[in-house]
Amino acid sequence: MQPDVNRSPEPPGTVALAQIRDEPLSVDEVISAVRDPACGGITVFLGVVRDHDRGQEVASLDYSAHPTAEARLIEIAELVAGRSGPVRLAAVHRSGHLAIGDVAVVVAAAAPHRDGAFAACRDLIDTLKSEVPIWKHQHLGHGDTEWVGMP
């Protein structure tokens, strides 16, 4: 049976995946979660641990998530889905210890056209970073540590 190429993802504004995990993230899993035959555009954002922050060397970091963080991530994804039209969204964020180069967050959006996918993906990562209670404890190159994103 041929898929109906004129249909929208059902239901409009679907959240396919929203989780916080303490194990390495799979980009393929996130892309698979948003795939839909009605969607011609998939946009993916990867946040990767970098070796510096605000002029200081970073050796590694630890992400801590508030006990309500995953529920808040789901709420944020549903909010973004509701204001983004016919899209499928997915977001997974790491917790625990991460080394330089590790993937910290994967966000994807699929939409019938690329402009919708780009807009929804950007909205999701920006809203996630500002609203979901996940904090970064950076281990700096000279031995000090600092918290980032604490209220």
Secondary structure, DSSP 8 states (H G I E B T S, - for coil): ----TT---SSSSEEEEEEEESS---HHHHHHHH--TT--EEEEEEEE--SEETTEEEEEEEEEE-TTHHHHHHHHHHHHHHHSSS-EEEEEEE-EEEETT-EEEEEEEEESSHHHHHHHHHHHHHHHHHHS-EEEEEEETTS-EEEES--
